Structures are given as C-alpha cells and as structure tokens.
Amino acid sequence: MSESSQSPPKENELRIKRASRAALASLLNLTFLPVIGFIWLLLIGKFVEQDQIDHYHFKLAIKINLIAAFALLLVSALIIMAGGLDSAYTWIYVINYFTLVHTIFIIAATWAMVRAWAGQKLKG
C-alpha cells in the first residue's frame, strides 16, 4: 500500500476514536441506556465513511443491537404465548434469556470495543 492511500495519523486516530464510540454506544444500548445508546449510535453513523475502521465497527454495532432487539421481541412474544406474566414459565424465559442470550450480545459488544481500541478492523 502506498503512503498516499493511507489515512494521515490524526485522521486515523479520529476514526479509531469514532469506532470506539460506536462500540461503546452499542454496549450502552445493551446494558444501561437502551434506546438512548442506539440513538447515539445512529448519530455516530452520520460521520463514518465506507471502508474505514469506524464503518466496520458501526455496522457490527448496528447488527448486534438489531439482532438483540429481535431476540427481545421474540422472548416477549413467548412470554405472552406462555400465559403472560402470571405463568410459571414466564420466569424461565426471562432468566434464560438474560443469562444466556443477552449476555452473548454484551460479550460481543465488549469484544468489538476492545478491537476498536486496538485499531483493528472487523468484517461487516
């Protein structure tokens, strides 16, 4: 790769910070600030460019959060079909979802954040 095709050091540093922010917004959406974290993630997406490190991390963060939202809706539908909040099966679904499925999403977002801090691209 020639020097002219590489990003300048300051620009690359900015892209790594943006990638880290995208991963952090994803993690916040999955944990402490649902919806607010996703809105922040969408705002970060306005500044990313194709084939840059921040673009890859942004795409992964969006995918993780949309799949997590789908999984949460699926579990909610199962709870309603199993008899609502009064059913004994409700807590089985809720506890299994949060200890297994949601934890996987949080670990994936944490892994992406560590990769962003290291300045490593992801496939998206």
N, C-alpha and C positions, 0 to 999 in steps of 0.2 A: 504494500500500500504506500503510495507516495505521500509526502508531507502535506501537499496541497489538499488532499482528500480527507485528511484528519481534521477533527474539530480543534480549535485553539484550546489551550489548557483551561482558561477561565470558563469558556463555553461548556466544555466537557464537565467541569466541576459543577456548573449550574444544572446541567442535565442529570448528573448523579444526585444532586440535592432534590430535584423535582421527582426523580424516580423514588427516592427515599420517602418523600412526602406522599406520593401515591400509595406506596406500601403502608405507610402509617395511617392514611385515611381509610384504607381498606381494613386494617386491623381495628381501628376505632369504630368503624361501622359494624364490625362483627362483635364487638365487646361493649364498650361504654357509651358510645354515641351513635346508635343506629339512626339512619336517615340523614342526620347532620354530617356524619362521616362520608356518606355516599354523595351528598351534595358537594362537599369539599372535593371529593374525588372527581366529580364531573367538572368542577371549576378548574382543577389541575389539568384536565384533559384538553382544555382550550389552548394550552400553551405547548403541547407536545407536537413533535414533528415525526413524520414517517421514518422508519429505520434508524431511530436513535434509541439510546438506552431507556430514556423516560417513556418512550412509546411502548416498548415491550413491557415495562413494569405497569404502565397504565392499563394496557389490555389485559394482563393477567389479573390485576386487581378488580377490574370490571367483571371478568369471567368468574372469579371466586365469589364475589358478592352476589351476582345474579344467580349462580347455582345455589348459594346458601339461602337466598330468598325463596327460590323454588322449593328447596328441601323443607324450609319452614312452613310454606303454604301446604305442602304435601302432608306434613305431620299434623298441621291444624285440621286438614280435611279428615285425616284418620281419627283424630280425637272426636270430631263431630259425628263421624260414621260409627264410632265405637260406643256412642251413647252420651256424648257431651261431657261436661265437667264432673258430673255425678258418677260416672262409670269408674270402676276399679282399674280398667285398662288405660284410662287417661294418664295416670302417673307412670305406667310402664312406658308408654310412648314418649312422654316428656323427658323422663330421666334417661332413657336410652338415646333419644335424640341429642340431648345436651352433653352427655358423657362420651358419646361415640362420634356422631356426625358433626356436630357444631365444633367439637374440639379439633377435628381434622381440618376444618376451614380455618380455624385460628392458627394452627400449626403451619398450614400452607402460607398464610399471610405473613407470619413471622419469618418463615424461610425466605419468602420474597423480599422482605425488608432487609434481612442480612445480606442477601445477594445484591440488593441495591446499594447498601453501604459499601460493599466490596467493589462496586462499579462493574458488576458482571451482568451481561445481557441475558435475557430469557427468551425462549421461543414463544411466540404468541399466535 
